[in-house]
Each structure stands twice: as structure tokens, then as C-alpha cells.
Amino acid sequence: MNQLLSELLAHGPILTDGSWGVHLQSLGLQPGESPDVWNLTHPDVVLKVARSYVDAGSRIILTNTFGASRIMLNRHGYADKTVEINIAGAKISRQAAADKALVFASIGPSGTLLMEGNVTEDELKAVFEEQAQAVVAGGAQAIVVETMSDLVEAGIAVAAARATGVPVVASMTFDSGKKKDRTMMGVTPEQAAEALTLAGADVIGANCGQGIEGYVPICERLHAATGLPIWIKPNAGMPEMIDGKAVYKTTPREFASYAKALVEAGASFIGGCCGSNPEFIREIASRLLS
């Protein structure tokens, strides 16, 4: 196992961070606006979000680069700024982390499906390679390939991330099926664990898609299907649309009440996804350290 991960796991479980997009929206990001572009236009605000998680107790914070692939940025007219945006995102998180936390760069889905034929595997490989190399150039110490539903796309992204030489987390989103235990593409936890382990990921995980209670059994299944560490970042429940805005009603205390159950289910890394914030991280910390 990578030395960085070995040292972390020796003092686990490891507390990660919470949502970035929702947090940025509370600070002025408008619906439909690219959060990633704010690395260039509002770096002080992005730094504030990153520092808020460090102050809350996160031992790992991500980067504001989830949608910073060339394909995603092209939708906002910023494809030519892809490398610059990713480098800036990593540098901002490194500044916030200082010597208190590690920085794992976020790489999300490309926003296009291979099965639709709009992009080839080689083109997707180049897109992920560009982003992975840029975040590492900015100082990211590991990469998190997250919120994936297609194992082929996830595998391509993992390979691109591995080529940089840093540790790689591969995280799928389980939000479909009668039991909400499959990805949108029908992938089960067992299939994800097997494929992503073979793809060379250092850590296997699940994030987004549903609330924390639903990820306890998924965590158990991932843990049983691989010998790799498990990364879990659930939503703060499922959002309700109120006055045109997505509202997450799970409280930090309710969310954190499942933290120990996740650890017992095999989770080594725990944090939050959509709807969570620094208060969720503080509450988890109090539960895990008590």
C-alpha cells in the first residue's frame, strides 16, 4: 500500500470533508454557474470553504475541481482554461490545508455517456489525463474519482489518475434499483469493488445519491468484496424542492449518528456529500472521537 495511505490508516478512521457546491451556493454561486471557474474568479471564497473544513476537523479536504474536465468546462465557455482552473483549485486547497490536512483532488464524471457515442474512450482518456496531471501539478497529494455510475468511464479515469503516481480513490454513486444499491448503469457494489480493484484503485468507495443510512449496507458489501480501504461520503438525505431550491433536511446530528455504524461496516474514510457542511464534519468528529 502507498506510504501516505498507510500512515493515514494507522490513525483511522479518517475524517474527510463535506459538500463544496452547496456551500459555495450559500456564498453567492448562482444556479447553473460553474463552481470550478470560481477558482479563478472568486479564489478568496473557495479558500474560505476549504478552510472551513480544515477548521471543522477534516484530515482530508478535496479540491473545487469536480466539474473541471475540459468537457464540462466547455459548457460554460471555459475549456481553454481547463489546466489553469485545475491547478488553481489544487493550490487553493493546499493553502487552506497547510500542515493540518491532506489534499485529495476531486475528479467527477465527464458529463457524457460513452454508450451515446458522443465521445470515444481515447478522447475520454485524454480528458481525464489532462485534468489529473493539472491537479497534481497544483499540489494535490491524491486523486478522488467520484460520483461515477459507469464502470468503463470510472476505469478510464482511474487509469488517468494512476499515471500521475499519486494514490487514487474510486467512488461510485449508488442511487438506483429497488434497494438503491445499484448505480444508474446497474452496477452493484460487488461489481464496482471487483472492477475498480482490478483497475488499480488504492481505495474503493461510494458517495452522493442517497442519505447516510442507505450507505451502511453498501459499505458492508464493498468491504466484503475487496481488501482495499473503503471511502464513504453520503448526502445529507435526499433534497426537497422548496421555492425552487434544493433543501436537505437531514441535520448534522442525525447524519453523524450513523458514523460509528459506517466504521463498523468497514469504512476507513468518512465525510459528507451534497447538503452537508462543516457542522456535519464537526458532529462526526465528536461522535468518532467520543
C-alpha positions in Angstrom: 0.0 0.0 0.0 1.1 3.6 -0.7 3.0 5.1 2.3 0.7 8.1 2.5 -2.4 5.9 2.9 -0.6 3.5 5.3 0.2 6.4 7.6 -3.3 7.7 7.4 -4.9 4.3 8.1 -2.7 3.8 11.1 -4.6 6.5 12.8 -8.1 5.9 11.4 -10.9 6.3 10.8 -10.1 9.3 8.6 -12.5 12.3 8.5 -12.8 13.9 5.1 -14.9 17.0 4.1 -18.4 17.8 3.1 -20.2 19.5 0.2 -18.5 22.2 -1.8 -21.2 23.1 -4.4 -24.0 23.7 -1.8 -21.5 25.6 0.4 -20.5 27.8 -2.5 -24.1 28.5 -3.4 -24.6 29.8 0.2 -21.8 32.2 -0.5 -23.2 33.5 -3.8 -22.7 30.9 -6.5 -25.7 31.1 -8.8 -27.7 28.1 -10.1 -26.2 26.9 -13.4 -22.9 28.7 -12.8 -19.7 26.7 -12.8 -18.3 26.3 -9.3 -14.9 25.4 -10.7 -14.5 28.7 -12.5 -14.6 30.4 -9.1 -11.1 29.1 -8.6 -10.1 31.9 -10.9 -12.9 34.5 -10.4 -13.5 34.1 -6.6 -10.4 32.3 -5.1 -11.0 34.0 -1.8 -14.4 32.4 -1.4 -13.2 29.0 -2.5 -10.4 29.3 0.1 -13.0 30.2 2.7 -14.8 26.9 2.0 -11.7 24.9 2.1 -10.5 26.4 5.4 -14.0 25.9 6.9 -13.5 22.1 6.6 -9.9 22.2 7.9 -11.2 24.1 10.9 -14.0 21.6 11.4 -11.6 18.8 11.7 -11.2 17.3 8.2 -8.0 15.4 7.9 -8.5 15.3 4.1 -10.1 18.1 2.0 -10.9 17.9 -1.6 -10.5 20.5 -4.3 -13.0 22.6 -6.1 -12.5 20.7 -9.4 -15.3 18.2 -9.5 -16.6 19.6 -12.8 -13.3 20.9 -14.1 -12.8 18.5 -17.0 -12.5 20.0 -20.5 -15.8 18.6 -21.5 -17.7 20.1 -18.5 -15.9 23.4 -18.7 -16.7 23.7 -22.4 -20.4 24.0 -21.4 -19.6 27.3 -19.6 -17.1 28.6 -22.3 -14.0 27.9 -20.2 -12.5 24.9 -22.0 -9.3 26.9 -22.7 -8.9 27.5 -19.0 -9.0 23.8 -18.0 -5.4 23.4 -16.8 -5.4 26.8 -15.1 -8.6 26.1 -13.2 -7.4 22.7 -12.0 -4.0 23.9 -10.9 -5.7 26.8 -9.1 -8.2 24.5 -7.4 -5.4 22.3 -6.0 -3.3 25.3 -4.9 -6.2 26.9 -3.0 -6.9 23.7 -1.1 -3.2 23.2 -0.3 -3.1 26.8 1.0 -6.1 26.0 3.2 -4.8 22.7 4.4 -1.3 23.9 5.3 0.1 21.3 7.6 -3.3 20.4 9.1 -4.8 18.3 6.4 -4.1 16.5 3.1 -5.5 17.5 -0.2 -7.2 14.9 -2.5 -8.3 16.3 -5.8 -11.8 15.8 -7.0 -12.5 14.5 -10.5 -16.1 14.0 -11.4 -17.9 12.4 -14.3 -17.3 13.8 -17.8 -21.0 14.6 -18.2 -21.3 12.5 -21.3 -22.1 8.8 -21.7 -19.8 6.6 -23.8 -22.8 4.5 -24.8 -24.3 7.5 -26.6 -21.3 7.7 -28.9 -20.6 11.4 -28.3 -17.1 10.7 -27.1 -14.7 7.8 -27.6 -12.7 6.0 -24.9 -9.5 7.5 -26.2 -11.0 11.0 -26.1 -12.2 10.5 -22.6 -8.8 9.2 -21.6 -7.2 12.4 -22.9 -9.7 14.5 -21.0 -9.1 12.7 -17.7 -5.3 12.7 -18.2 -5.3 16.5 -18.7 -7.3 17.1 -15.5 -5.3 14.6 -13.4 -2.0 16.0 -14.4 -3.2 19.5 -13.8 -4.4 18.9 -10.2 -1.2 17.1 -9.3 0.8 19.9 -10.8 -1.1 22.2 -8.5 -0.1 20.1 -5.4 -2.8 17.5 -4.9 -1.5 14.6 -2.9 -4.1 12.1 -4.1 -7.0 12.0 -6.6 -10.6 11.0 -5.9 -12.5 9.8 -9.0 -16.0 10.3 -7.6 -19.8 10.2 -8.3 -19.3 7.6 -11.1 -22.1 5.4 -12.4 -20.4 3.8 -15.4 -17.6 1.4 -14.6 -15.9 1.9 -18.0 -15.7 5.6 -17.5 -14.6 5.1 -13.9 -11.8 2.7 -15.1 -10.6 5.2 -17.7 -10.5 8.0 -15.1 -8.7 5.7 -12.6 -6.0 4.8 -15.2 -5.5 8.5 -15.9 -5.2 9.3 -12.2 -2.8 6.4 -11.6 -0.5 7.6 -14.3 0.3 10.7 -12.2 1.8 8.4 -9.5 -0.4 9.6 -6.6 -2.9 7.4 -4.7 -6.3 7.0 -6.2 -9.8 6.7 -4.7 -12.5 5.4 -6.9 -16.0 6.2 -5.7 -19.3 5.2 -7.3 -22.8 6.6 -6.8 -25.5 4.0 -5.7 -28.9 5.6 -6.3 -30.9 3.1 -8.4 -32.8 -0.1 -8.2 -35.5 -1.2 -5.7 -33.0 -1.1 -2.8 -31.0 1.9 -4.1 -28.0 -0.5 -4.3 -27.1 0.0 -7.9 -25.6 2.8 -9.9 -27.6 4.4 -12.7 -25.9 2.0 -15.1 -26.9 -1.0 -13.0 -23.6 -1.6 -11.3 -23.7 -3.4 -7.9 -21.3 -2.8 -5.0 -19.7 -6.1 -5.6 -19.2 -5.4 -9.3 -17.8 -2.0 -8.6 -15.4 -3.3 -5.9 -14.1 -6.1 -8.2 -13.6 -3.9 -11.3 -12.1 -0.9 -9.5 -9.7 -3.1 -7.6 -8.6 -4.6 -10.8 -8.3 -1.1 -12.4 -5.7 -0.3 -9.8 -7.6 2.0 -7.4 -6.0 2.3 -3.9 -9.3 2.9 -2.1 -12.8 1.9 -3.2 -15.9 4.0 -2.2 -19.3 5.4 -2.6 -20.7 8.9 -2.5 -23.7 11.0 -3.3 -27.0 9.6 -4.5 -28.7 8.9 -1.2 -28.6 9.5 2.6 -26.2 8.0 5.1 -28.5 5.3 6.4 -28.6 3.7 2.9 -24.8 3.6 2.7 -24.3 1.4 5.7 -25.3 -1.8 3.9 -23.5 -0.7 0.8 -20.3 -0.1 2.8 -20.6 -3.6 4.2 -20.9 -5.1 0.7 -18.0 -3.1 -0.6 -15.8 -4.1 2.4 -16.7 -7.8 1.9 -15.8 -7.6 -1.8 -12.4 -6.1 -1.6 -9.4 -5.9 0.7 -8.9 -2.2 -0.1 -9.9 0.6 2.3 -13.4 2.0 1.9 -14.4 5.6 1.3 -17.9 6.8 2.1 -19.4 10.2 1.6 -23.3 10.2 1.6 -25.7 13.1 1.0 -27.5 14.8 3.8 -30.6 12.9 2.8 -32.4 13.5 -0.4 -33.3 17.1 -1.4 -36.8 18.5 -1.4 -37.5 21.4 -3.8 -38.8 24.4 -1.8 -39.3 27.7 -3.6 -37.2 26.4 -6.4 -34.2 25.4 -4.2 -33.0 22.0 -3.2 -33.3 21.7 0.6 -31.6 18.9 2.5 -33.4 18.3 5.8 -31.1 15.8 7.5 -29.4 17.5 10.4 -25.7 17.2 11.3 -26.7 15.3 14.5 -28.9 12.8 12.6 -26.2 12.4 9.9 -23.4 11.8 12.5 -25.5 9.2 14.4 -24.6 6.7 11.6 -20.8 7.4 11.7 -20.0 4.6 14.1 -22.2 2.2 12.1 -20.2 3.1 9.0 -16.9 2.3 10.8 -18.3 -1.0 12.0 -19.4 -1.7 8.4 -15.8 -1.2 7.2 -15.4 2.4 6.3 -11.9 3.9 6.8 -12.7 7.3 5.3 -16.0 9.2 6.2 -17.3 12.5 5.1 -20.4 14.1 3.5 -21.6 14.9 0.1 -24.5 17.1 -1.2 -26.2 19.1 1.6 -23.5 18.6 4.2 -21.4 21.4 5.6 -18.7 22.0 8.2 -21.2 21.4 11.0 -21.7 17.9 9.8 -17.9 17.3 9.9 -17.7 18.7 13.5 -20.6 16.4 14.6 -19.0 13.3 13.0 -15.7 14.2 14.7 -17.4 14.4 18.1 -19.0 11.0 17.6 -15.9 9.2 16.4 -13.6 10.7 19.0 -16.0 10.2 21.9 
